[in-house]
Amino acid sequence: MHFSGSSGSQLTTVTYLGTSPNDITFDGKIFSSTQLKTLKIPNASNPNDPAWKTFLGYNFETVTR
């Protein structure tokens, strides 16, 4: 996983290199940034899976390959 931004609270983009949103789970609050909007999933087997929008318990506005 790659995080873009100068610090945790400034995080705007997460890049996940896995293939499925179900390959990794987390039961807490992993992202604290209020600026986080984008999830990049270049290796996703199904980028249209609605589970990407709520990956790791966060509500992403944009999901791109």
PyMOL commands that place a pseudoatom at each C-alpha (Angstrom):
pseudoatom trace, name=CA, resn=MET, resi=1, chain=A, elem=C, hetatm=0, pos=[0.000, 0.000, 0.000]
pseudoatom trace, name=CA, resn=HIS, resi=2, chain=A, elem=C, hetatm=0, pos=[1.299, 3.469, -0.826]
pseudoatom trace, name=CA, resn=PHE, resi=3, chain=A, elem=C, hetatm=0, pos=[0.190, 6.657, 0.883]
pseudoatom trace, name=CA, resn=SER, resi=4, chain=A, elem=C, hetatm=0, pos=[0.447, 10.064, -0.828]
pseudoatom trace, name=CA, resn=GLY, resi=5, chain=A, elem=C, hetatm=0, pos=[0.581, 13.230, 1.225]
pseudoatom trace, name=CA, resn=SER, resi=6, chain=A, elem=C, hetatm=0, pos=[2.986, 15.004, 3.545]
pseudoatom trace, name=CA, resn=SER, resi=7, chain=A, elem=C, hetatm=0, pos=[1.551, 13.496, 6.721]
pseudoatom trace, name=CA, resn=GLY, resi=8, chain=A, elem=C, hetatm=0, pos=[-1.306, 11.309, 7.899]
pseudoatom trace, name=CA, resn=SER, resi=9, chain=A, elem=C, hetatm=0, pos=[-3.690, 14.227, 8.312]
pseudoatom trace, name=CA, resn=GLN, resi=10, chain=A, elem=C, hetatm=0, pos=[-2.785, 15.544, 4.831]
pseudoatom trace, name=CA, resn=LEU, resi=11, chain=A, elem=C, hetatm=0, pos=[-3.317, 12.202, 3.095]
pseudoatom trace, name=CA, resn=THR, resi=12, chain=A, elem=C, hetatm=0, pos=[-5.247, 12.599, -0.174]
pseudoatom trace, name=CA, resn=THR, resi=13, chain=A, elem=C, hetatm=0, pos=[-4.595, 9.359, -2.088]
pseudoatom trace, name=CA, resn=VAL, resi=14, chain=A, elem=C, hetatm=0, pos=[-4.040, 5.695, -1.273]
pseudoatom trace, name=CA, resn=THR, resi=15, chain=A, elem=C, hetatm=0, pos=[-2.635, 3.262, -3.836]
pseudoatom trace, name=CA, resn=TYR, resi=16, chain=A, elem=C, hetatm=0, pos=[-3.380, -0.393, -3.119]
pseudoatom trace, name=CA, resn=LEU, resi=17, chain=A, elem=C, hetatm=0, pos=[-1.495, -2.955, -5.207]
pseudoatom trace, name=CA, resn=GLY, resi=18, chain=A, elem=C, hetatm=0, pos=[-3.657, -5.947, -4.300]
pseudoatom trace, name=CA, resn=THR, resi=19, chain=A, elem=C, hetatm=0, pos=[-6.213, -7.465, -6.658]
pseudoatom trace, name=CA, resn=SER, resi=20, chain=A, elem=C, hetatm=0, pos=[-9.312, -7.651, -4.458]
pseudoatom trace, name=CA, resn=PRO, resi=21, chain=A, elem=C, hetatm=0, pos=[-10.801, -5.461, -1.721]
pseudoatom trace, name=CA, resn=ASN, resi=22, chain=A, elem=C, hetatm=0, pos=[-11.253, -8.620, 0.339]
pseudoatom trace, name=CA, resn=ASP, resi=23, chain=A, elem=C, hetatm=0, pos=[-7.540, -9.549, 0.346]
pseudoatom trace, name=CA, resn=ILE, resi=24, chain=A, elem=C, hetatm=0, pos=[-6.877, -7.277, 3.311]
pseudoatom trace, name=CA, resn=THR, resi=25, chain=A, elem=C, hetatm=0, pos=[-9.133, -6.289, 6.196]
pseudoatom trace, name=CA, resn=PHE, resi=26, chain=A, elem=C, hetatm=0, pos=[-9.002, -3.963, 9.152]
pseudoatom trace, name=CA, resn=ASP, resi=27, chain=A, elem=C, hetatm=0, pos=[-11.652, -3.625, 11.856]
pseudoatom trace, name=CA, resn=GLY, resi=28, chain=A, elem=C, hetatm=0, pos=[-10.690, -0.184, 13.141]
pseudoatom trace, name=CA, resn=LYS, resi=29, chain=A, elem=C, hetatm=0, pos=[-10.182, 3.276, 11.724]
pseudoatom trace, name=CA, resn=ILE, resi=30, chain=A, elem=C, hetatm=0, pos=[-6.978, 3.138, 9.685]
pseudoatom trace, name=CA, resn=PHE, resi=31, chain=A, elem=C, hetatm=0, pos=[-7.354, 6.504, 7.917]
pseudoatom trace, name=CA, resn=SER, resi=32, chain=A, elem=C, hetatm=0, pos=[-7.701, 9.698, 9.934]
pseudoatom trace, name=CA, resn=SER, resi=33, chain=A, elem=C, hetatm=0, pos=[-7.233, 12.199, 7.111]
pseudoatom trace, name=CA, resn=THR, resi=34, chain=A, elem=C, hetatm=0, pos=[-10.189, 14.397, 6.295]
pseudoatom trace, name=CA, resn=GLN, resi=35, chain=A, elem=C, hetatm=0, pos=[-8.644, 15.135, 2.883]
pseudoatom trace, name=CA, resn=LEU, resi=36, chain=A, elem=C, hetatm=0, pos=[-8.487, 11.517, 1.717]
pseudoatom trace, name=CA, resn=LYS, resi=37, chain=A, elem=C, hetatm=0, pos=[-10.606, 11.138, -1.401]
pseudoatom trace, name=CA, resn=THR, resi=38, chain=A, elem=C, hetatm=0, pos=[-8.931, 8.798, -3.893]
pseudoatom trace, name=CA, resn=LEU, resi=39, chain=A, elem=C, hetatm=0, pos=[-8.131, 5.094, -3.952]
pseudoatom trace, name=CA, resn=LYS, resi=40, chain=A, elem=C, hetatm=0, pos=[-5.916, 3.883, -6.806]
pseudoatom trace, name=CA, resn=ILE, resi=41, chain=A, elem=C, hetatm=0, pos=[-6.145, 0.159, -7.572]
pseudoatom trace, name=CA, resn=PRO, resi=42, chain=A, elem=C, hetatm=0, pos=[-3.899, -0.557, -10.597]
pseudoatom trace, name=CA, resn=ASN, resi=43, chain=A, elem=C, hetatm=0, pos=[-3.936, -4.358, -10.154]
pseudoatom trace, name=CA, resn=ALA, resi=44, chain=A, elem=C, hetatm=0, pos=[-7.613, -4.836, -9.292]
pseudoatom trace, name=CA, resn=SER, resi=45, chain=A, elem=C, hetatm=0, pos=[-9.204, -7.877, -10.907]
pseudoatom trace, name=CA, resn=ASN, resi=46, chain=A, elem=C, hetatm=0, pos=[-12.597, -6.096, -10.809]
pseudoatom trace, name=CA, resn=PRO, resi=47, chain=A, elem=C, hetatm=0, pos=[-12.224, -2.323, -10.423]
pseudoatom trace, name=CA, resn=ASN, resi=48, chain=A, elem=C, hetatm=0, pos=[-16.025, -1.935, -10.567]
pseudoatom trace, name=CA, resn=ASP, resi=49, chain=A, elem=C, hetatm=0, pos=[-16.599, -3.971, -7.408]
pseudoatom trace, name=CA, resn=PRO, resi=50, chain=A, elem=C, hetatm=0, pos=[-18.575, -1.639, -5.084]
pseudoatom trace, name=CA, resn=ALA, resi=51, chain=A, elem=C, hetatm=0, pos=[-16.496, -2.882, -2.126]
pseudoatom trace, name=CA, resn=TRP, resi=52, chain=A, elem=C, hetatm=0, pos=[-13.636, -0.672, -3.325]
pseudoatom trace, name=CA, resn=LYS, resi=53, chain=A, elem=C, hetatm=0, pos=[-15.654, 2.440, -2.405]
pseudoatom trace, name=CA, resn=THR, resi=54, chain=A, elem=C, hetatm=0, pos=[-15.561, 1.370, 1.268]
pseudoatom trace, name=CA, resn=PHE, resi=55, chain=A, elem=C, hetatm=0, pos=[-12.106, -0.254, 1.254]
pseudoatom trace, name=CA, resn=LEU, resi=56, chain=A, elem=C, hetatm=0, pos=[-10.704, -0.713, 4.776]
pseudoatom trace, name=CA, resn=GLY, resi=57, chain=A, elem=C, hetatm=0, pos=[-13.744, 0.996, 6.252]
pseudoatom trace, name=CA, resn=TYR, resi=58, chain=A, elem=C, hetatm=0, pos=[-13.234, 4.330, 4.512]
pseudoatom trace, name=CA, resn=ASN, resi=59, chain=A, elem=C, hetatm=0, pos=[-15.677, 5.999, 2.100]
pseudoatom trace, name=CA, resn=PHE, resi=60, chain=A, elem=C, hetatm=0, pos=[-13.646, 6.878, -0.992]
pseudoatom trace, name=CA, resn=GLU, resi=61, chain=A, elem=C, hetatm=0, pos=[-15.092, 9.439, -3.400]
pseudoatom trace, name=CA, resn=THR, resi=62, chain=A, elem=C, hetatm=0, pos=[-12.966, 8.291, -6.339]
pseudoatom trace, name=CA, resn=VAL, resi=63, chain=A, elem=C, hetatm=0, pos=[-11.692, 4.831, -7.209]
pseudoatom trace, name=CA, resn=THR, resi=64, chain=A, elem=C, hetatm=0, pos=[-9.411, 4.591, -10.237]
pseudoatom trace, name=CA, resn=ARG, resi=65, chain=A, elem=C, hetatm=0, pos=[-7.255, 1.984, -11.834]
for i in range(1, 65): cmd.bond("trace and resi %d" % i, "trace and resi %d" % (i + 1))
show_as sticks, trace
zoom trace
